[in-house]
Amino acid sequence: MTDLKDLTGWPPGMRVIVRKERPYPGARLRFDDVDGMRITAFATNTTRGQLADRELRHRRRARCEDRIRLAKDTGLNNLPLKTFAANRIWCALVALATEITAWMQLLALHGHQARRWEPKKLRYRLFSIPATVARTGQRVVLHLSGRSAWAELTCTGLTRPAALAPG
């Protein structure tokens, strides 16, 4: 096992930045957490800017990689169609679905733990609730099954964006 403190084989100017922080409330501790604190480390050869700026850039990069992982879970992992043009449309649809899901979690599910759910959990809990559509007069009414444990959250999520609209 190599010692990370010995950077002789690394490129010139390479630094390892280690940070100790408290996990967010409710987080499960991992086996490599020390005294209840989460240890994170990253390597960089950037010399300009303050240390806090470099760490912020690293955390933003991790958020970007999370979005890529979520897009793969949404359908980007496999290209099911035969032609390049059809798969290009498939990728555009996956990107659109990922964006709509992200905005839905931000706006419609604000203040609930569902904001952090992965696509698989969203499909299982919210997107698969049995429903019927009824047309009365000039209105369209969506009737959600009351048997679902997540029907109330879905109703709240459907009405919240309308409450956020200006005017």
DSSP file (Angstrom, degrees, kcal/mol; ACC not computed):
  #  RESIDUE AA STRUCTURE BP1 BP2  ACC     N-H-->O    O-->H-N    N-H-->O    O-->H-N    TCO  KAPPA ALPHA  PHI   PSI    X-CA   Y-CA   Z-CA
    1    1 A M              0   0    0      0, 0.0     2,-0.2     0, 0.0     0, 0.0   0.000 360.0 360.0 360.0 132.3    0.0    0.0    0.0
    2    2 A T        -     0   0    0      1,-0.1     2,-0.6     2,-0.0     3,-0.0  -0.510 360.0-120.2 -84.5 152.2    1.4    3.4   -0.9
    3    3 A D    >   -     0   0    0     -2,-0.2     3,-1.3     1,-0.1    -1,-0.1  -0.817  13.0-151.5 -91.8 120.9    1.6    6.3    1.5
    4    4 A L  T 3  S+     0   0    0     -2,-0.6    -1,-0.1     1,-0.3    12,-0.1   0.711  92.5  66.3 -66.7 -19.5   -0.4    9.3    0.2
    5    5 A K  T 3  S+     0   0    0      1,-0.1     2,-0.9     2,-0.0    -1,-0.3   0.773  85.7  77.9 -73.1 -23.6    1.9   11.7    2.0
    6    6 A D    <   +     0   0    0     -3,-1.3     3,-0.3     1,-0.1    -1,-0.1  -0.766  54.5 169.6 -89.3 104.0    4.8   10.7   -0.2
    7    7 A L    >   +     0   0    0     -2,-0.9     3,-1.2     1,-0.2     7,-0.1   0.029  36.4 118.4-103.1  25.4    4.2   12.6   -3.5
    8    8 A T  T 3  S+     0   0    0      1,-0.3    -1,-0.2     4,-0.0    -2,-0.0   0.847  78.2  45.6 -64.3 -34.0    7.5   11.9   -5.1
    9    9 A G  T 3  S+     0   0    0     -3,-0.3    -1,-0.3     2,-0.0    -2,-0.1   0.480  97.5  94.1 -86.4  -1.6    6.0   10.0   -8.1
   10   10 A W  S <  S-     0   0    0     -3,-1.2     3,-0.1     1,-0.1     4,-0.0  -0.459  89.0 -85.9 -88.3 161.0    3.3   12.6   -8.6
   11   11 A P    >   -     0   0    0      0, 0.0     3,-1.6     0, 0.0    -1,-0.1  -0.243  59.2 -83.9 -61.6 154.5    3.5   15.5  -11.1
   12   12 A P  T 3  S+     0   0    0      0, 0.0     3,-0.1     0, 0.0    -4,-0.0  -0.321 114.4  22.1 -61.6 141.4    5.2   18.7   -9.8
   13   13 A G  T 3  S+     0   0    0      1,-0.3     2,-0.2    -3,-0.1    31,-0.1   0.443  85.1 147.5  83.1   1.3    2.9   21.0   -7.9
   14   14 A M    <   -     0   0    0     -3,-1.6     2,-0.4    -7,-0.1    -1,-0.3  -0.511  23.6-175.4 -73.6 134.4    0.4   18.3   -7.0
   15   15 A R  E     -A   44   0A   0     29,-3.1    29,-2.6    -2,-0.2     2,-0.6  -0.965  21.4-142.6-129.6 147.1   -1.2   18.7   -3.6
   16   16 A V  E     -A   43   0A   0     -2,-0.4     2,-0.5    27,-0.2    27,-0.2  -0.954  17.2-160.0-108.0 123.7   -3.6   16.6   -1.6
   17   17 A I  E     -A   42   0A   0     25,-3.1    25,-2.0    -2,-0.6     2,-0.4  -0.914   7.0-168.4-108.0 123.3   -6.3   18.6    0.2
   18   18 A V  E     -A   41   0A   0     -2,-0.5     2,-0.4    23,-0.2    23,-0.2  -0.918   2.5-170.7-115.1 135.9   -8.0   16.8    3.1
   19   19 A R  E     -A   40   0A   0     21,-3.3    21,-2.7    -2,-0.4     2,-0.5  -0.975  11.1-156.0-129.7 141.2  -11.1   18.1    4.8
   20   20 A K  E     +A   39   0A   0     -2,-0.4     2,-0.3    19,-0.2    19,-0.2  -0.969  26.7 159.4-116.0 127.6  -12.8   17.0    8.0
   21   21 A E  E     -A   38   0A   0     17,-2.4    17,-3.3    -2,-0.5    -2,-0.0  -0.971  43.2-101.2-145.2 158.1  -16.5   17.9    8.3
   22   22 A R        -     0   0    0     -2,-0.3    15,-0.2    15,-0.2    14,-0.0  -0.621  44.0-115.2 -76.6 136.6  -19.6   16.8   10.2
   23   23 A P        -     0   0    0      0, 0.0     3,-0.1     0, 0.0    -1,-0.1  -0.362  40.6 -92.3 -66.5 154.1  -22.0   14.6    8.2
   24   24 A Y    >   -     0   0    0      1,-0.2     3,-2.2     2,-0.1     2,-0.0  -0.277  59.4 -77.0 -63.7 155.4  -25.4   16.1    7.5
   25   25 A P  T 3  S+     0   0    0      0, 0.0    -1,-0.2     0, 0.0     3,-0.1  -0.301 120.3  18.8 -58.5 131.2  -28.1   15.2   10.0
   26   26 A G  T 3  S+     0   0    0      1,-0.3     2,-0.1    -3,-0.1    -2,-0.1   0.352  89.5 139.4  90.9  -4.6  -29.4   11.7    9.5
   27   27 A A    <   -     0   0    0     -3,-2.2     2,-0.4     1,-0.1    -1,-0.3  -0.463  54.2-122.0 -72.6 143.0  -26.4   10.6    7.5
   28   28 A R        -     0   0    0     -2,-0.1     2,-0.1    -3,-0.1    -1,-0.1  -0.679  27.6-118.7 -82.9 136.5  -25.1    7.1    8.1
   29   29 A L        -     0   0    0     -2,-0.4     2,-0.2    -6,-0.1    -1,-0.1  -0.475  25.2-139.3 -73.8 146.6  -21.5    7.0    9.2
   30   30 A R    >   -     0   0    0     -2,-0.1     3,-1.5     1,-0.1    -1,-0.1  -0.557  25.5-105.9 -99.6 168.5  -19.1    5.1    7.0
   31   31 A F  T 3  S+     0   0    0      1,-0.3    -1,-0.1    -2,-0.2    -2,-0.0   0.759 119.1  53.8 -67.8 -22.7  -16.3    2.8    8.1
   32   32 A D  T 3  S+     0   0    0      2,-0.1    -1,-0.3     7,-0.0     2,-0.2   0.359  80.7 112.9 -95.8   7.9  -13.7    5.4    7.2
   33   33 A D    <   -     0   0    0     -3,-1.5     2,-0.5     5,-0.1     5,-0.2  -0.588  60.6-141.7 -75.9 141.9  -15.2    8.2    9.2
   34   34 A V  B >   -B   37   0B   0      3,-1.9     3,-2.0    -2,-0.2    -2,-0.1  -0.926  69.8 -21.3-113.2 121.1  -13.1    9.3   12.1
   35   35 A D  T 3  S-     0   0    0     -2,-0.5    -1,-0.2     1,-0.3     3,-0.1   0.839 126.1 -52.4  53.1  38.8  -14.6   10.2   15.5
   36   36 A G  T 3  S+     0   0    0      1,-0.3     2,-0.4    -3,-0.1    -1,-0.3   0.541 115.3 116.6  78.4   5.8  -18.0   10.9   13.8
   37   37 A M  B <   -B   34   0B   0     -3,-2.0    -3,-1.9   -15,-0.2     2,-0.5  -0.871  64.4-127.4-109.6 141.6  -16.4   13.3   11.3
   38   38 A R  E     -A   21   0A   0    -17,-3.3   -17,-2.4    -2,-0.4     2,-0.5  -0.742  20.0-151.7 -88.0 130.0  -16.4   12.6    7.5
   39   39 A I  E     +A   20   0A   0     -2,-0.5     2,-0.4   -19,-0.2   -19,-0.2  -0.900  17.0 178.5-104.4 124.6  -13.0   12.8    5.9
   40   40 A T  E     -A   19   0A   0    -21,-2.7   -21,-3.3    -2,-0.5     2,-0.3  -0.955   1.2-179.0-123.9 146.7  -12.8   13.9    2.2
   41   41 A A  E     +A   18   0A   0     -2,-0.4     2,-0.3   -23,-0.2   -23,-0.2  -0.990   6.2 176.1-143.0 149.0   -9.7   14.3    0.1
   42   42 A F  E     -A   17   0A   0    -25,-2.0   -25,-3.1    -2,-0.3     2,-0.4  -0.987  23.1-129.8-150.4 154.3   -8.9   15.4   -3.4
   43   43 A A  E     +A   16   0A   0     -2,-0.3     2,-0.3   -27,-0.2   -27,-0.2  -0.836  30.4 167.1-106.0 141.1   -5.7   16.0   -5.4
   44   44 A T  E     -A   15   0A   0    -29,-2.6   -29,-3.1    -2,-0.4    -2,-0.0  -0.993  33.5-161.9-149.1 152.0   -5.1   19.1   -7.4
   45   45 A N        +     0   0    0     -2,-0.3     2,-0.3   -31,-0.2   -31,-0.1   0.193  54.0 126.4-115.7  13.2   -2.2   20.8   -9.2
   46   46 A T        +     0   0    0      1,-0.2    -2,-0.1   -31,-0.1     8,-0.0  -0.549  32.6 179.3 -70.9 130.7   -4.0   24.2   -9.4
   47   47 A T        +     0   0    0     -2,-0.3     2,-0.2   -33,-0.0    -1,-0.2   0.652  53.3  81.5-107.2 -20.9   -1.8   26.9   -7.9
   48   48 A R  S    S+     0   0    0      2,-0.0    -2,-0.0     3,-0.0     6,-0.0  -0.529  78.0  26.2 -88.2 155.1   -4.0   30.0   -8.3
   49   49 A G  S    S-     0   0    0     -2,-0.2     2,-0.1     4,-0.1     0, 0.0   0.044  92.6 -58.1  86.8 165.5   -6.9   31.0   -6.1
   50   50 A Q     >  -     0   0    0      1,-0.1     4,-1.7     4,-0.0     3,-0.3  -0.377  47.0-112.3 -78.9 160.7   -7.6   30.4   -2.5
   51   51 A L  H  > S+     0   0    0      1,-0.2     4,-2.1     2,-0.2     5,-0.2   0.875 117.2  55.7 -60.5 -39.8   -8.0   26.9   -1.0
   52   52 A A  H  > S+     0   0    0      1,-0.2     4,-2.2     2,-0.2    -1,-0.2   0.863 105.3  52.7 -63.4 -35.8  -11.7   27.4   -0.4
   53   53 A D  H  > S+     0   0    0     -3,-0.3     4,-2.1     2,-0.2    -1,-0.2   0.890 108.8  49.5 -66.7 -39.4  -12.2   28.2   -4.1
   54   54 A R  H  X S+     0   0    0     -4,-1.7     4,-1.9     2,-0.2    -2,-0.2   0.895 111.4  49.0 -66.3 -39.5  -10.5   25.0   -5.2
   55   55 A E  H  X S+     0   0    0     -4,-2.1     4,-2.4     2,-0.2    -2,-0.2   0.907 109.7  51.6 -66.8 -41.0  -12.6   23.0   -2.8
   56   56 A L  H  X S+     0   0    0     -4,-2.2     4,-2.3     1,-0.2    -2,-0.2   0.905 108.9  51.1 -61.2 -42.4  -15.8   24.6   -4.0
   57   57 A R  H  X S+     0   0    0     -4,-2.1     4,-1.8     1,-0.2    -1,-0.2   0.893 110.0  50.2 -61.6 -40.0  -14.8   23.8   -7.6
   58   58 A H  H  X S+     0   0    0     -4,-1.9     4,-1.8     2,-0.2    -2,-0.2   0.918 110.3  48.8 -65.0 -43.5  -14.2   20.2   -6.6
   59   59 A R  H  X S+     0   0    0     -4,-2.4     4,-1.8     1,-0.2    -2,-0.2   0.874 109.6  52.5 -65.8 -36.5  -17.6   19.9   -4.9
   60   60 A R  H  X S+     0   0    0     -4,-2.3     4,-2.0     1,-0.2    -1,-0.2   0.878 106.7  53.5 -64.7 -37.0  -19.3   21.4   -8.0
   61   61 A R  H  X S+     0   0    0     -4,-1.8     4,-2.3     1,-0.2    -2,-0.2   0.902 106.6  51.9 -63.5 -40.2  -17.6   18.8  -10.1
   62   62 A A  H  X S+     0   0    0     -4,-1.8     4,-1.9     1,-0.2    -1,-0.2   0.883 107.8  52.3 -63.5 -37.8  -19.0   16.0   -7.8
   63   63 A R  H  X S+     0   0    0     -4,-1.8     4,-1.8     2,-0.2    -1,-0.2   0.887 108.3  51.2 -64.5 -38.7  -22.5   17.5   -8.3
   64   64 A C  H  X S+     0   0    0     -4,-2.0     4,-1.8     1,-0.2    -2,-0.2   0.909 108.7  50.5 -63.8 -42.6  -22.0   17.4  -12.0
   65   65 A E  H  X S+     0   0    0     -4,-2.3     4,-2.1     1,-0.2    -1,-0.2   0.837 106.7  55.7 -66.3 -31.9  -20.9   13.7  -11.8
   66   66 A D  H  X S+     0   0    0     -4,-1.9     4,-2.4     2,-0.2    -1,-0.2   0.907 106.1  51.0 -63.6 -40.9  -24.1   13.0   -9.8
   67   67 A R  H  X S+     0   0    0     -4,-1.8     4,-2.2     1,-0.2    -2,-0.2   0.881 109.0  51.0 -64.4 -37.8  -26.2   14.5  -12.5
   68   68 A I  H  X S+     0   0    0     -4,-1.8     4,-2.1     2,-0.2    -1,-0.2   0.918 110.1  49.5 -64.9 -42.5  -24.5   12.3  -15.1
   69   69 A R  H  X S+     0   0    0     -4,-2.1     4,-1.9     1,-0.2    -2,-0.2   0.903 111.0  49.7 -62.1 -41.8  -25.2    9.2  -12.9
   70   70 A L  H  X S+     0   0    0     -4,-2.4     4,-1.5     2,-0.2    -1,-0.2   0.877 108.6  52.7 -65.6 -37.4  -28.8   10.2  -12.6
   71   71 A A  H  X>S+     0   0    0     -4,-2.2     5,-2.2     1,-0.2     4,-1.1   0.889 108.1  51.2 -64.8 -37.8  -29.1   10.7  -16.4
   72   72 A K  I  <>S+     0   0    0     -4,-2.1     5,-1.2     4,-0.2     3,-0.4   0.891 109.6  49.7 -65.3 -38.1  -27.7    7.1  -16.8
   73   73 A D  I  <5S+     0   0    0     -4,-1.9    -1,-0.2     1,-0.2    -2,-0.2   0.775 107.2  56.5 -69.0 -25.2  -30.3    5.9  -14.3
   74   74 A T  I  <5S-     0   0    0     -4,-1.5    -1,-0.2    -5,-0.1    -2,-0.2   0.720 137.1 -72.3 -80.5 -21.6  -33.0    7.7  -16.3
   75   75 A G  I ><5S+     0   0    0     -4,-1.1     3,-0.7    -3,-0.4    -3,-0.2   0.403 104.0 107.0 147.6  -0.2  -32.1    5.9  -19.6
   76   76 A L  I 3 < +     0   0    0     -5,-2.2    -4,-0.2     1,-0.2    -3,-0.1   0.630  67.3  78.7 -77.6 -12.4  -28.9    7.2  -20.9
   77   77 A N  T 3 <S+     0   0    0     -5,-1.2     2,-0.4    -6,-0.3    -1,-0.2   0.787 100.3  33.7 -68.0 -27.7  -27.1    4.0  -20.0
   78   78 A N    <   -     0   0    0     -3,-0.7    -1,-0.1    -6,-0.2     0, 0.0  -0.989  65.9-148.9-133.0 139.8  -28.5    2.2  -23.0
   79   79 A L        -     0   0    0     -2,-0.4     8,-0.1     1,-0.1    -3,-0.1  -0.876  19.7-177.6-105.4  99.5  -29.2    3.3  -26.5
   80   80 A P        +     0   0    0      0, 0.0    -1,-0.1     0, 0.0     2,-0.1   0.597  50.4  84.1 -80.4 -11.3  -32.1    1.1  -27.5
   81   81 A L  S    S-     0   0    0      2,-0.1    -2,-0.1     1,-0.1     6,-0.0  -0.453  72.6-130.7 -96.9 167.3  -32.7    2.3  -31.1
   82   82 A K  S    S+     0   0    0     -2,-0.1     2,-0.2     4,-0.0    -1,-0.1   0.824  79.8  59.1 -89.1 -32.9  -30.9    1.1  -34.3
   83   83 A T  S  > S-     0   0    0      1,-0.1     4,-2.1     0, 0.0     5,-0.2  -0.622  77.2-124.4-102.7 159.3  -29.8    4.3  -36.0
   84   84 A F  H  > S+     0   0    0     -2,-0.2     4,-2.1     1,-0.2     5,-0.1   0.908 111.4  51.7 -63.2 -43.2  -27.6    7.2  -34.9
   85   85 A A  H  > S+     0   0    0      1,-0.2     4,-1.7     2,-0.2    -1,-0.2   0.902 110.1  48.6 -63.6 -41.3  -30.4    9.8  -35.5
   86   86 A A  H  > S+     0   0    0      1,-0.2     4,-2.1     2,-0.2    -1,-0.2   0.903 111.9  48.7 -66.2 -40.1  -32.9    7.9  -33.5
   87   87 A N  H  X S+     0   0    0     -4,-2.1     4,-2.4     2,-0.2    -1,-0.2   0.816 106.4  57.6 -69.7 -28.9  -30.5    7.4  -30.6
   88   88 A R  H  X S+     0   0    0     -4,-2.1     4,-1.9     2,-0.2    -1,-0.2   0.900 107.8  46.9 -65.1 -39.5  -29.7   11.1  -30.8
   89   89 A I  H  X S+     0   0    0     -4,-1.7     4,-2.4     2,-0.2    -2,-0.2   0.900 109.7  54.4 -65.8 -40.6  -33.4   11.8  -30.2
   90   90 A W  H  X S+     0   0    0     -4,-2.1     4,-2.4     1,-0.2    -2,-0.2   0.922 107.8  49.4 -57.7 -45.2  -33.4    9.3  -27.4
   91   91 A C  H  X S+     0   0    0     -4,-2.4     4,-2.4     1,-0.2    -1,-0.2   0.885 109.9  51.4 -63.1 -39.0  -30.5   11.2  -25.7
   92   92 A A  H  X S+     0   0    0     -4,-1.9     4,-2.3     2,-0.2    -1,-0.2   0.899 110.2  49.0 -64.8 -39.9  -32.4   14.5  -26.1
   93   93 A L  H  X S+     0   0    0     -4,-2.4     4,-2.7     2,-0.2    -2,-0.2   0.892 110.9  49.8 -66.4 -39.6  -35.5   12.9  -24.4
   94   94 A V  H  X S+     0   0    0     -4,-2.4     4,-2.5     2,-0.2    -2,-0.2   0.916 110.9  49.8 -64.6 -42.3  -33.4   11.5  -21.6
   95   95 A A  H  X S+     0   0    0     -4,-2.4     4,-2.2     2,-0.2    -2,-0.2   0.912 112.2  48.0 -62.1 -41.7  -31.8   15.0  -21.1
   96   96 A L  H  X S+     0   0    0     -4,-2.3     4,-2.7     2,-0.2     5,-0.2   0.919 112.0  48.9 -64.1 -44.5  -35.3   16.6  -21.1
   97   97 A A  H  X S+     0   0    0     -4,-2.7     4,-2.3     1,-0.2    -2,-0.2   0.886 111.2  50.5 -63.3 -38.6  -36.6   14.0  -18.6
   98   98 A T  H  X S+     0   0    0     -4,-2.5     4,-2.3     2,-0.2    -1,-0.2   0.915 112.4  46.4 -65.4 -42.8  -33.6   14.5  -16.3
   99   99 A E  H  X S+     0   0    0     -4,-2.2     4,-2.6     2,-0.2     5,-0.2   0.921 112.6  49.0 -65.5 -44.5  -34.1   18.3  -16.4
  100  100 A I  H  X S+     0   0    0     -4,-2.7     4,-2.6     1,-0.2    -2,-0.2   0.906 112.3  49.3 -62.8 -40.6  -37.9   18.1  -15.7
  101  101 A T  H  X S+     0   0    0     -4,-2.3     4,-2.5    -5,-0.2    -1,-0.2   0.921 111.0  49.4 -64.1 -43.5  -37.2   15.7  -12.8
  102  102 A A  H  X S+     0   0    0     -4,-2.3     4,-1.9     2,-0.2    -2,-0.2   0.921 114.1  44.9 -62.6 -44.1  -34.6   18.0  -11.3
  103  103 A W  H  X>S+     0   0    0     -4,-2.6     4,-3.1     2,-0.2     5,-0.5   0.890 111.7  53.3 -67.0 -38.4  -36.9   21.0  -11.6
  104  104 A M  I  X>S+     0   0    0     -4,-2.6     5,-1.6    -5,-0.2     4,-1.3   0.925 110.4  47.1 -61.0 -43.8  -39.8   19.0  -10.2
  105  105 A Q  I  <5S+     0   0    0     -4,-2.5    -1,-0.2     3,-0.2    -2,-0.2   0.876 116.0  45.6 -65.9 -35.8  -37.7   18.0   -7.2
  106  106 A L  I  <5S+     0   0    0     -4,-1.9    -2,-0.2    -5,-0.2    -1,-0.2   0.929 128.8  20.3 -72.8 -45.7  -36.6   21.6   -6.7
  107  107 A L  I ><5S+     0   0    0     -4,-3.1     3,-0.6    -5,-0.1    -3,-0.2   0.916 129.6  36.1 -93.5 -49.3  -39.9   23.3   -7.0
  108  108 A A  I 3<<S+     0   0    0     -4,-1.3    -3,-0.2    -5,-0.5    52,-0.2   0.825 122.8  40.3 -80.9 -31.6  -42.7   20.8   -6.5
  109  109 A L  T > <S+     0   0    0     -5,-1.6     3,-1.7    -4,-0.1     6,-0.4   0.052  80.5 152.5-105.6  25.4  -41.2   18.7   -3.7
  110  110 A H  T <   +     0   0    0     -3,-0.6     3,-0.1     1,-0.3    -4,-0.1  -0.298  67.4  15.7 -58.9 132.9  -39.6   21.6   -1.8
  111  111 A G  T 3  S+     0   0    0      1,-0.3     2,-0.3    -5,-0.1    -1,-0.3   0.524 105.5 101.9  83.9   5.8  -39.2   20.9    1.9
  112  112 A H  S X  S-     0   0    0     -3,-1.7     3,-1.8     1,-0.1    -1,-0.3  -0.884  80.9-119.1-121.5 154.8  -39.7   17.1    1.6
  113  113 A Q  G >  S+     0   0    0     -2,-0.3     3,-1.7     1,-0.3     4,-0.2   0.690 104.5  80.4 -63.8 -17.4  -37.1   14.3    1.6
  114  114 A A  G >  S+     0   0    0      1,-0.3     3,-1.2     2,-0.2    -1,-0.3   0.656  72.3  79.6 -65.1 -14.6  -38.3   13.4   -1.9
  115  115 A R  G <  S+     0   0    0     -3,-1.8    -1,-0.3    -6,-0.4    -2,-0.2   0.791  98.2  41.6 -61.1 -26.4  -36.1   16.2   -3.2
  116  116 A R  G <  S+     0   0    0     -3,-1.7    -1,-0.2    -4,-0.2    -2,-0.2   0.321  85.8 125.6-105.5   6.7  -33.1   13.9   -2.9
  117  117 A W    <   -     0   0    0     -3,-1.2   -12,-0.1    -4,-0.2    -3,-0.0  -0.379  59.4-123.1 -69.3 145.2  -34.7   10.7   -4.2
  118  118 A E     >  -     0   0    0      1,-0.1     4,-2.2    -2,-0.1     3,-0.3  -0.373  31.8-100.1 -77.9 163.8  -32.9    8.9   -7.0
  119  119 A P  H  > S+     0   0    0      0, 0.0     4,-2.7     0, 0.0     5,-0.2   0.855 121.4  56.0 -57.3 -36.8  -34.9    8.2  -10.3
  120  120 A K  H  > S+     0   0    0      1,-0.2     4,-2.1     2,-0.2     5,-0.1   0.920 109.8  44.9 -63.2 -42.8  -35.6    4.6   -9.3
  121  121 A K  H  > S+     0   0    0     -3,-0.3     4,-2.6     2,-0.2     5,-0.4   0.885 112.3  52.2 -69.1 -38.2  -37.2    5.6   -6.1
  122  122 A L  H  X>S+     0   0    0     -4,-2.2     5,-2.3     2,-0.2     4,-2.3   0.926 110.7  47.9 -62.2 -43.8  -39.2    8.4   -7.8
  123  123 A R  H  <5S+     0   0    0     -4,-2.7     5,-0.4     3,-0.2    -2,-0.2   0.912 115.6  45.0 -61.8 -41.8  -40.5    5.9  -10.4
  124  124 A Y  H  <5S+     0   0    0     -4,-2.1    -2,-0.2    -5,-0.2    -1,-0.2   0.886 126.2  27.3 -70.7 -39.5  -41.4    3.4   -7.7
  125  125 A R  H  <5S+     0   0    0     -4,-2.6    25,-0.2    -5,-0.1    -3,-0.2   0.889 134.5  14.5 -94.9 -43.2  -43.1    5.8   -5.3
  126  126 A L  T ><5S+     0   0    0     -4,-2.3     3,-1.0    -5,-0.4    -3,-0.2   0.859 120.7  49.8-104.2 -43.6  -44.5    8.8   -7.3
  127  127 A F  T 3 <S+     0   0    0     -5,-2.3    -4,-0.2     1,-0.2    -3,-0.1   0.572 108.4  54.0 -80.6  -6.8  -44.6    8.0  -11.1
  128  128 A S  T 3  S+     0   0    0     -5,-0.4    -1,-0.2    -6,-0.3    -2,-0.1   0.177  71.4 129.1-112.3  18.2  -46.3    4.6  -10.7
  129  129 A I    <   -     0   0    0     -3,-1.0     2,-0.0     1,-0.1    -4,-0.0  -0.593  65.5-114.6 -73.3 127.5  -49.4    5.7   -8.7
  130  130 A P        +     0   0    0      0, 0.0    15,-2.5     0, 0.0     2,-0.3  -0.368  48.5 164.3 -62.8 139.7  -52.6    4.4  -10.3
  131  131 A A  E     -C  144   0C   0     13,-0.2     2,-0.3    -2,-0.0    13,-0.2  -0.980  28.2-147.0-152.0 160.2  -54.7    7.2  -11.6
  132  132 A T  E     -C  143   0C   0     11,-2.1    11,-3.1    -2,-0.3     2,-0.5  -0.967  14.8-137.6-129.1 150.0  -57.6    8.0  -13.9
  133  133 A V  E     -C  142   0C   0     -2,-0.3     2,-0.4     9,-0.2     9,-0.2  -0.929  20.8-170.7-108.7 127.7  -58.3   11.1  -16.0
  134  134 A A  E     -C  141   0C   0      7,-3.1     7,-3.5    -2,-0.5     2,-0.5  -0.940  10.9-152.2-119.3 140.5  -61.9   12.4  -16.1
  135  135 A R  E     +C  140   0C   0     -2,-0.4     2,-0.5     5,-0.2     5,-0.2  -0.955  17.8 173.1-113.1 121.8  -63.2   15.1  -18.4
  136  136 A T  E >   -C  139   0C   0      3,-2.2     3,-2.6    -2,-0.5     2,-0.4  -0.980  63.6 -44.7-129.3 119.5  -66.1   17.1  -17.1
  137  137 A G  T 3  S-     0   0    0     -2,-0.5    -2,-0.0     1,-0.3     0, 0.0  -0.458 123.4 -25.6  62.9-119.6  -67.3   20.1  -19.1
  138  138 A Q  T 3  S+     0   0    0     -2,-0.4     2,-0.3    -3,-0.0    -1,-0.3   0.186 120.1  94.9-110.3  15.6  -64.1   21.9  -20.1
  139  139 A R  E <   -C  136   0C   0     -3,-2.6    -3,-2.2     2,-0.0     2,-0.5  -0.813  59.9-149.1-109.5 148.8  -62.0   20.7  -17.2
  140  140 A V  E     -C  135   0C   0     -2,-0.3     2,-0.4    -5,-0.2    -5,-0.2  -0.976  18.4-165.2-113.6 125.7  -59.7   17.7  -17.0
  141  141 A V  E     -C  134   0C   0     -7,-3.5    -7,-3.1    -2,-0.5     2,-0.6  -0.934  10.2-149.7-117.7 132.5  -59.5   16.1  -13.5
  142  142 A L  E     -C  133   0C   0     -2,-0.4     2,-0.7    -9,-0.2    -9,-0.2  -0.893   9.6-161.4-101.1 121.6  -56.8   13.7  -12.4
  143  143 A H  E     -C  132   0C   0    -11,-3.1   -11,-2.1    -2,-0.6     2,-0.3  -0.909   8.1-160.1-105.8 112.3  -58.0   11.1   -9.8
  144  144 A L  E     -C  131   0C   0     -2,-0.7     2,-0.2   -13,-0.2   -13,-0.2  -0.650  29.5-100.4 -89.5 148.0  -55.1    9.5   -7.9
  145  145 A S    >   -     0   0    0    -15,-2.5     3,-0.9    -2,-0.3     6,-0.1  -0.487  22.7-149.4 -66.4 129.3  -55.6    6.2   -6.1
  146  146 A G  T 3  S+     0   0    0     -2,-0.2    -1,-0.1     1,-0.2     6,-0.1   0.581  88.7  74.3 -76.2  -9.6  -56.0    6.8   -2.3
  147  147 A R  T 3  S+     0   0    0      4,-0.1    -1,-0.2     3,-0.0     2,-0.2   0.698  74.6  96.2 -77.0 -19.3  -54.4    3.5   -1.5
  148  148 A S  S X  S-     0   0    0     -3,-0.9     3,-1.0     1,-0.1     4,-0.3  -0.497  70.6-143.3 -74.6 138.6  -50.9    4.8   -2.3
  149  149 A A  T 3  S+     0   0    0      1,-0.2     4,-0.2    -2,-0.2     3,-0.2   0.699 101.9  48.0 -70.3 -18.4  -48.8    6.0    0.6
  150  150 A W  T 3> S+     0   0    0    -25,-0.2     4,-2.0     1,-0.1    -1,-0.2   0.270  78.6 100.2-108.4  10.7  -47.4    8.7   -1.7
  151  151 A A  H <> S+     0   0    0     -3,-1.0     4,-2.5     1,-0.2     5,-0.2   0.894  82.6  51.6 -64.5 -40.0  -50.6   10.1   -3.2
  152  152 A E  H  > S+     0   0    0     -4,-0.3     4,-2.4     1,-0.2    -1,-0.2   0.911 110.0  49.0 -64.4 -41.8  -50.8   13.1   -0.8
  153  153 A L  H  > S+     0   0    0     -4,-0.2     4,-2.5     1,-0.2    -1,-0.2   0.895 111.2  50.8 -63.3 -39.4  -47.2   14.0   -1.6
  154  154 A T  H  X S+     0   0    0     -4,-2.0     4,-1.9     2,-0.2    -2,-0.2   0.908 109.8  49.4 -65.5 -41.7  -48.0   13.8   -5.3
  155  155 A C  H  X S+     0   0    0     -4,-2.5     4,-1.7     2,-0.2    -2,-0.2   0.918 112.4  47.9 -62.4 -43.4  -51.1   16.0   -4.9
  156  156 A T  H  X S+     0   0    0     -4,-2.4     4,-2.1     1,-0.2    -2,-0.2   0.913 111.3  51.3 -62.4 -42.2  -49.0   18.6   -3.0
  157  157 A G  H  < S+     0   0    0     -4,-2.5    -1,-0.2     1,-0.2    -2,-0.2   0.814 109.2  50.7 -65.2 -30.6  -46.4   18.4   -5.7
  158  158 A L  H  < S+     0   0    0     -4,-1.9     4,-0.4     1,-0.2    -1,-0.2   0.831 116.2  39.6 -76.1 -32.1  -48.9   18.9   -8.4
  159  159 A T  H  X S+     0   0    0     -4,-1.7     4,-1.4    -5,-0.1     3,-0.3   0.740  99.9  74.0 -90.1 -23.4  -50.5   22.0   -6.8
  160  160 A R  H  X S+     0   0    0     -4,-2.1     4,-1.4     1,-0.2     3,-0.4   0.907  91.7  53.0 -61.8 -45.9  -47.3   23.7   -5.5
  161  161 A P  H  > S+     0   0    0      0, 0.0     4,-0.9     0, 0.0    -1,-0.2   0.872 107.2  53.7 -59.0 -34.6  -45.9   25.0   -8.9
  162  162 A A  H  4 S+     0   0    0     -4,-0.4     3,-0.4    -3,-0.3    -2,-0.2   0.865 107.1  51.6 -65.7 -34.1  -49.3   26.7   -9.6
  163  163 A A  H  < S+     0   0    0     -4,-1.4    -1,-0.2    -3,-0.4    -3,-0.1   0.776 108.0  52.8 -71.8 -25.5  -49.0   28.4   -6.2
  164  164 A L  H  < S+     0   0    0     -4,-1.4    -1,-0.2    -3,-0.1    -2,-0.2   0.667  84.5 107.6 -81.7 -17.1  -45.4   29.6   -7.1
  165  165 A A  S  < S-     0   0    0     -4,-0.9     2,-0.1    -3,-0.4    -3,-0.0  -0.347  77.2-110.9 -65.3 138.6  -46.6   31.2  -10.4
  166  166 A P              0   0    0      0, 0.0    -1,-0.1     0, 0.0    -2,-0.1  -0.389 360.0 360.0 -70.5 148.4  -46.6   35.0  -10.4
  167  167 A G              0   0    0     -2,-0.1    -2,-0.1     0, 0.0     0, 0.0   0.447 360.0 360.0  77.3 360.0  -49.9   36.8  -10.5
